[in-house]
Amino acid sequence: MTPFNVAVSSSVQIAALAAPVVAAIGVAWLTSVNQRRLARDDRLADRQADAYVSISNFAVRMRQYGLVAHPDLDPDDPLLAPELPDDERYRMFALVEAYGSEPVRAAFDQLLTRVVEAKTWVGELGQAKRMPPPFSPDDIEYRSAALQNAKDAKTALLRECSDLLTLINEELRASRPK
């Protein structure tokens, strides 16, 4: 055997021994990268689920407002003015923006629009109810229109709450592991 053959033979033996070690290191690295990605995805899914629970709580409160708000109640009743503190309102906006899918964002925007409409019509109804008698035909028409608009706003608010809650439940069910 020549020195060249000995060197090549030694190199081949070293390479043959090193190949499984290099392959094992590569597999370990890929596994750890995959595990980190899966852990990150799990954390994101948990955060989204927590955000959706908070958004659902908001929708349930607004639905409760819609169920309680009745045109025969005194419009100055505090039950008819569900004001959210600014920090909670901004928190809801942030949660929807950070974790909400496009359909959830659109449904949340619709719900907020309906809340504003309902409050507006409750105010209009209050103004109509405070009108002193005697009533002119215009006053009676205004009161009647305010009552109908308040009922319509209430119905729309309840529908939007239900739509948002249904959408959130569907997305949460779809995101659960099978």
C-alpha positions as CSV (number, residue, x, y, z in Angstrom):
1,M,0.0,0.0,0.0
2,T,1.3,3.4,-1.0
3,P,1.1,6.4,1.3
4,F,-1.5,7.9,-1.1
5,N,-3.8,4.8,-0.8
6,V,-3.4,4.9,3.0
7,A,-4.4,8.6,3.1
8,V,-7.4,8.1,0.8
9,S,-8.4,5.0,2.8
10,S,-8.2,7.0,6.1
11,S,-10.2,9.9,4.6
12,V,-12.9,7.6,3.4
13,Q,-13.1,5.9,6.8
14,I,-13.3,9.3,8.5
15,A,-16.0,10.5,6.1
16,A,-17.9,7.3,6.6
17,L,-17.8,7.8,10.4
18,A,-18.6,11.5,10.2
19,A,-21.6,11.3,7.8
20,P,-24.0,9.8,10.3
21,V,-22.9,12.4,12.9
22,V,-23.4,15.3,10.5
23,A,-26.8,13.8,9.5
24,A,-27.8,13.5,13.1
25,I,-26.8,17.1,13.8
26,G,-28.8,18.2,10.8
27,V,-31.9,16.3,11.8
28,A,-31.6,17.6,15.4
29,W,-31.4,21.2,14.1
30,L,-34.4,20.8,11.8
31,T,-36.4,19.2,14.6
32,S,-35.6,22.0,16.9
33,V,-36.5,24.6,14.3
34,N,-39.8,22.8,13.7
35,Q,-40.5,22.5,17.4
36,R,-39.9,26.3,17.9
37,R,-42.3,27.0,14.9
38,L,-45.0,24.8,16.4
39,A,-44.6,26.3,19.8
40,R,-44.9,29.8,18.3
41,D,-48.0,28.8,16.4
42,D,-49.5,27.3,19.5
43,R,-48.8,30.6,21.5
44,L,-50.4,32.6,18.7
45,A,-53.5,30.4,18.6
46,D,-53.8,30.7,22.4
47,R,-53.6,34.5,22.1
48,Q,-56.1,34.6,19.3
49,A,-58.5,32.4,21.4
50,D,-58.1,34.7,24.4
51,A,-58.7,37.7,22.2
52,Y,-61.8,36.1,20.7
53,V,-63.1,35.3,24.2
54,S,-62.7,39.0,25.1
55,I,-64.4,40.1,21.9
56,S,-67.2,37.6,22.5
57,N,-67.7,39.1,26.0
58,F,-68.1,42.5,24.4
59,A,-70.6,41.2,21.9
60,V,-72.6,39.4,24.6
61,R,-72.7,42.7,26.6
62,M,-73.9,44.6,23.5
63,R,-76.5,41.8,22.9
64,Q,-77.7,42.1,26.5
65,Y,-78.0,45.9,25.9
66,G,-80.1,45.2,22.8
67,L,-82.3,42.8,24.7
68,V,-82.8,45.2,27.7
69,A,-83.3,48.3,25.5
70,H,-87.0,48.5,25.0
71,P,-88.8,51.5,23.5
72,D,-91.2,51.7,26.5
73,L,-88.3,52.2,29.0
74,D,-87.3,55.6,30.1
75,P,-84.7,56.8,27.6
76,D,-82.6,58.3,30.4
77,D,-82.3,54.9,32.0
78,P,-78.6,54.0,32.4
79,L,-79.3,50.5,31.0
80,L,-79.9,52.2,27.7
81,A,-76.5,53.8,27.5
82,P,-73.8,51.1,27.7
83,E,-70.7,53.3,27.6
84,L,-67.4,51.4,27.5
85,P,-64.5,53.0,29.3
86,D,-62.0,54.3,26.7
87,D,-59.3,51.9,27.8
88,E,-61.7,48.9,27.3
89,R,-62.9,50.2,23.9
90,Y,-59.3,50.7,22.7
91,R,-58.4,47.2,24.0
92,M,-61.2,45.8,21.9
93,F,-60.0,47.6,18.9
94,A,-56.5,46.4,19.5
95,L,-57.5,42.8,20.0
96,V,-59.6,42.8,16.8
97,E,-56.8,44.5,14.8
98,A,-54.1,42.2,16.2
99,Y,-55.9,38.8,16.2
100,G,-59.1,39.2,14.2
101,S,-59.5,37.7,10.8
102,E,-60.8,39.9,8.0
103,P,-64.4,38.6,8.5
104,V,-64.2,39.2,12.3
105,R,-62.9,42.7,11.7
106,A,-65.7,43.4,9.3
107,A,-68.3,41.9,11.7
108,F,-66.9,43.9,14.6
109,D,-67.0,47.2,12.6
110,Q,-70.7,46.4,11.7
111,L,-71.5,45.7,15.4
112,L,-69.9,49.1,16.4
113,T,-72.0,50.8,13.7
114,R,-75.1,49.2,15.0
115,V,-74.3,50.2,18.6
116,V,-73.9,53.8,17.5
117,E,-77.2,53.6,15.6
118,A,-79.0,52.1,18.5
119,K,-77.8,54.8,20.9
120,T,-78.7,57.5,18.4
121,W,-82.3,56.2,18.0
122,V,-82.6,55.7,21.8
123,G,-81.7,59.4,22.1
124,E,-84.2,60.3,19.4
125,L,-86.9,58.3,21.1
126,G,-86.1,60.0,24.4
127,Q,-86.5,63.4,22.8
128,A,-89.8,62.3,21.2
129,K,-91.1,61.0,24.6
130,R,-90.2,64.2,26.3
131,M,-92.3,66.3,23.9
132,P,-95.1,67.9,25.9
133,P,-98.7,67.5,24.8
134,P,-100.7,68.6,23.0
135,F,-99.3,66.7,20.0
136,S,-99.5,68.0,16.5
137,P,-99.8,65.5,13.6
138,D,-96.1,66.1,12.9
139,D,-95.2,65.3,16.6
140,I,-97.2,62.1,16.4
141,E,-95.5,61.1,13.1
142,Y,-92.1,62.0,14.7
143,R,-92.8,59.9,17.7
144,S,-94.0,57.0,15.6
145,A,-90.9,57.2,13.3
146,A,-88.6,57.4,16.4
147,L,-90.2,54.3,17.9
148,Q,-90.0,52.3,14.7
149,N,-86.4,53.4,14.1
150,A,-85.5,52.4,17.7
151,K,-87.0,49.0,17.1
152,D,-85.2,48.6,13.8
153,A,-81.9,49.6,15.4
154,K,-82.4,47.1,18.2
155,T,-83.1,44.3,15.7
156,A,-80.0,45.2,13.7
157,L,-77.9,45.3,16.8
158,L,-79.1,41.9,18.0
159,R,-78.4,40.5,14.5
160,E,-74.9,41.9,14.3
161,C,-74.1,40.5,17.8
162,S,-75.3,37.1,16.8
163,D,-73.4,37.2,13.5
164,L,-70.1,38.2,15.3
165,L,-70.5,35.5,17.9
166,T,-71.3,32.8,15.3
167,L,-68.3,33.8,13.2
168,I,-65.9,33.8,16.2
169,N,-67.3,30.3,17.3
170,E,-66.8,29.0,13.8
171,E,-63.2,30.3,13.6
172,L,-62.3,28.9,17.0
173,R,-63.8,25.5,16.1
174,A,-61.8,25.5,12.8
175,S,-58.6,26.4,14.6
176,R,-58.8,23.5,17.1
177,P,-56.6,20.5,16.4
178,K,-58.5,17.6,15.1
